[in-house]
Amino acid sequence: MNMDHEHASEGRSWWRTRTGWVLLAFLAIAGFFFVTEHRAHALGVLPFILLLLCPLLHLFGHRGHGGSGTHGEDQRRASGRTTS
């Protein structure tokens, strides 16, 4: 059994190893080239993505309203007032 290997792996995080640093450097370089090469495509699609997000925001953003369309009636019942 190699006790040095077991002891070293307990104390150090994977990202602080040589392999972790190489992976982080590779991801940083790949990310840089991805952004520089595809910026025009991504920025050209951005307005359409914002338009497509509008229906999703309406579906998921209005969740706290109760959903039944009886806002005023619920509040009047809670306060003891009637509508007649």
N, C-alpha and C positions, 0 to 999 in steps of 0.2 A: 504494500500500500504506500502511496505517496502522500505523506502527511502535509508536505509543503503546498501541494496543489489544493488540497481541501481547505487548508487554513487561509490561503490567499483568496479563494473564491468566496469565502464567507465575509471577508472584510471589505472587498471592493465591489462596487457596482459594475454591471456589464458595460455601461457607457463610458466608464473610466479606463477600460482596457484599450489596448492598441487596436483591436478589431473594432471596438465601438467608435474610436476617434476616426478611423479610416472610413467607416460607414457614414458617420456624420459629415465628413469632408466630401464624400462622394454625393450624398444627398444634397448638400449645399451647392455643389457645382452643377449637378443635374437640375436643381430647382432654378438656378440662375439662367441656364441655357433654355430651360422650358419657358420661363417668363419672357426672356428677350426675344425668342423665336416666335412665340405664339401670342404676343401682346395684341397685335392687330385683330386676330381672330376673337380673342376674349373680349376686347373692348367693343368690337362690332356687334357682338351678341348680347351685351349687357342691357341695352334698352328692352329687348324682347324678354329677357329673363325677368326684369322688373315688372313688365306687363303680365307675364305668366304668374308671378307671385301674388298679384292683387287678389285673384279669386281664393287662393289659399289663405291669405291674410283675413279675408272676410269669413271663410269657413271656420278657421281656428281662432281668430282674434275676438269673435263675438261670443265666446263660450260662456262668459260670466253674466250674460243678460237674462238668463232664464230660459230662453228659447221658445216660450209659448206666446209671446207677444202680449202679455198681461202685466206689464211693469206697473202701470198706474194702479190697477186693481189690487195687486199684491201689497203695494205701499199703503193704499187706503184701508185695506183690511187690517193691516198691522197697527195702524193708528186709531182704528175704531170708527172712522168716517164712512158714510155710505154715499153712493152715487146718486140717489134720488133726491 
